[in-house]
Amino acid sequence: MKILGIDHLGIAVKSIEEGRAFWNGVLGLAFAGAETVAEQKVTTAFFPVGESEVELLESTAPDGPVARFIEKKGEGIQHIAFRVEDLDAALAELKDRGVALIDATPRRGAGGARIAFLHPKATGGVLVELCERPGR
């Protein structure tokens, strides 16, 4: 598996607009747009930082994964995403090594990315996302 870098840090928030006030208004990070990913019950907003991004995640449903995360742990860092060269090969390698996967096959993420999550029980309690972005 070839990890190309940190793609983004996912931060669970109750309100993207309130989060934007800090990330854009206070820190001055450019707002690169928002997108709703209905399958994941989330709206995302991206703020580029060099080759990486800060991704704010606002749940669109009370039973969504981000809403459940905030209910258990409060707002804050929800996951770290690593950009990989070949997501299918990375998942096959991790499966062969016995790593617990949330997603055995890739799904669609924000911005046209292909994504898959590793189970936190296999990563020392950190939700890890692997991300492949065509053309990047």
C-alpha positions, -999 to +999 in steps of 0.1 A: +000+000+000+013+034-009+001+063+013+006+096-006-001+119+023-028+131+047-058+139+025-079+156+053-089+158+089-126+152+095-141+173+123-176+166+135-196+198+141-232+206+150-232+235+125-210+240+095-219+277+096-206+280+132-175+260+123-169+281+092-169+312+115-137+298+131-119+280+103-125+307+077-133+338+098-107+335+125-080+313+109-085+327+074-086+293+057-103+296+023-138+279+021-137+255-008-174+247-008-199+223+008-215+191-004-241+168+009-234+130+007-269+116+012-257+080+015-236+089+046-262+113+061-237+142+061-229+176+047-192+183+043-173+216+040-137+218+030-110+243+039-077+236+020-044+237+039-014+231+017-018+196+002-044+186+028-078+199+039-099+204+070-133+188+064-162+198+086-189+172+089-225+181+099-251+153+102-282+155+081-301+130+102-303+123+140-293+087+134-263+095+111-228+085+121-217+121+127-247+127+149-239+095+169-203+106+172-212+140+186-237+124+210-210+101+224-179+123+223-189+158+215-177+179+186-141+175+175-118+154+153-138+124+140-113+108+116-080+112+097-080+104+060-049+092+042-047+095+004-036+063-012-024+055-047-047+024-052-076+020-028-086-015-040-050-027-036-048-011-002-080-027+010-069-061-003-036-058+015-052-048+048-077-076+046-049-101+040-031-087+071-063-093+091-071-056+097-107-050+106-124-029+079-157-010+081-157-009+043-145-040+025-152-023-008-149+014-017-178+038-016-183+073-029-172+102-008-173+140-011-156+156-041-158+124-062-134+106-040-134+068-035-132+061+002-132+033+027-129+033+065-108+011+088-124+000+121-111+019+151-105-013+170-077-021+145-061+013+147-057+021+184-091+038+186-087+062+156-112+062+128-090+060+097-103+067+062-084+058+030-091+080+001-084+078-036-090+109-057-090+105-094-067+130-112-048+140-080 
